[in-house]
């Protein structure tokens, strides 16, 4: 909806600007003095409408047409679809197979099915695969389901992920973000500094953590 409102405003501004600049120019060429006759105004409106419509059409063709249409479902090839069906049929018969849930959970995530991913990660953990990868996946799926908002489930998931893999950068990243969003910025900063000091990662690998630190410093300075 906001995208369409944006384009409406763009069209209005284009029409107004074109009319403001073009009417005096056309009147000079045609040697018509104000007040301008209807034919001059209609000509300006026709040209302005063509300009606005043409710019939108050109943008849709070579720019980012996804901004003009609703998001589409991800394309799933036949092999992936067959694999998903096979695992789902297996899990329907053996719902306590933690390994099966662990296999299909990231697949659901990849095809943009956060609710199914969340349930799959939860089942994998419930039935015996309580590892960092599954807790991290559970937390990320919960974040997507809640439009990026951290809540009680996020706190549990990312805390568990970090506890089970204290050397994992991604687990540390989401753990620190969770602490910061839960109003524990001092603890987040302390944990990040300790992690960076105690691990020999490259600057490129550690960059996401440094970005969080820089964000914390900006908040402290306000």
C-alpha positions, 0 to 999 in steps of 0.5 A: 500500500505504501508503495502505491501511495508513494507512486501517486505522490510522485505522479502528482509532483511530476504533473505539477512540476511539468505544468509549472515549467511548461506552460510559460514555455509553450505560451512563449512558443505559441505567443499566447499570453495569460490567461492561457486557453484550454488547449494549452492547458490540455496539451501540458496535461497530456505531456505531463501525464505521458512523462509520469506514466513513461517514467513509471513504465521505464522503472518497472522495466529496467529498475525494480519491478518488485516494488510495484507488485505484491511479493510472490511465493518462492519458486520451488523446483520439482526435486526440492518439492519431491524431497519436502513431500517425502520428508513430510510423509515420513514425519507424518508417520514418525512425528518424533523423528528429531533428525527428520525435523532437523533436516526439513527445518532449514528447508522451510526457512529457505523457501520462506515458510517461517511458521513451518520452520519454527514448528520444525525447529521446535520439534527437533529440539523437543525430540532430542536435537537440542543443539545450537543450530536448532535453537538459533533457527528457532529464534530467527524464525520467531523473529520473522514471525514477529516482524523483527520484534524480540520477545520471550521466545527470542530470549530463550532461543538465542540464549540457548544457542549462545550457551551451546556454541559460545564460539559461534559468531552468528550465535553471539551476534543474535545473542547480543542483539537480543540483549540490546533489544531487551534493554541490557545494552551494558551486558551486550557490550561486555559480552561482545568485547569479551568475545572479540578479545578471546577469539582470533577471527578475521576483521571481516568475520568480526565486522557484524559484531563491531557494527553492534558495538558501534550502534551501542556507542551511538545510543550511549552518546545520545 
